[in-house]
Amino acid sequence: MEELQIRGRVRVLGPLLLALGILLACGAVLAARQTLDRRSAVLAEHISATEEDRRLAAAAVRSDTAEPLTEAALLQLSRQVGMINRDWSDLLESLVPQTDDVRLLSVDVDPFAGAVRLSGVGDSAERANAYSALLEERAVVGDVRLQSLEPSGARMAFEVTARWTD
């Protein structure tokens, strides 16, 4: 009878020990994974910091080795900055027609060249010419030239070029 009781216990203990072994193995795998995740995070931070240091060092080297600009280069740079920093609102205000007899269709401004190209339509050739004269009078643009004048239905299409004055 004792032998039956021991065998019954073994039958119950076997699966319990197996389950306990599996739980311990899973716990060990989980602990190892958490350790690897922490190490990966530390390594990623280290790599990120190293890349940032490398980028800052490269920028410092570039700025240290940059040659000073020549007088001609400084003059050209000054002109370019001046072209970009022009008074845009004053220019655009000066290009707007005063009456509905002339309507602008496009305005193309090249700040580096200081050039302005306008296309529009007017009620007549006289209105287009008057608009060109008005641009010259406003003195924001100079060297105003009426480049083309073509009938477009009942209206007159025109194109004007000018130089942006300082």
Helices and strands as residue ranges (DSSP letters): H 2-65, H 71-84, H 88-95, E 102-110, E 115-122, H 125-138, E 141-152, E 155-164
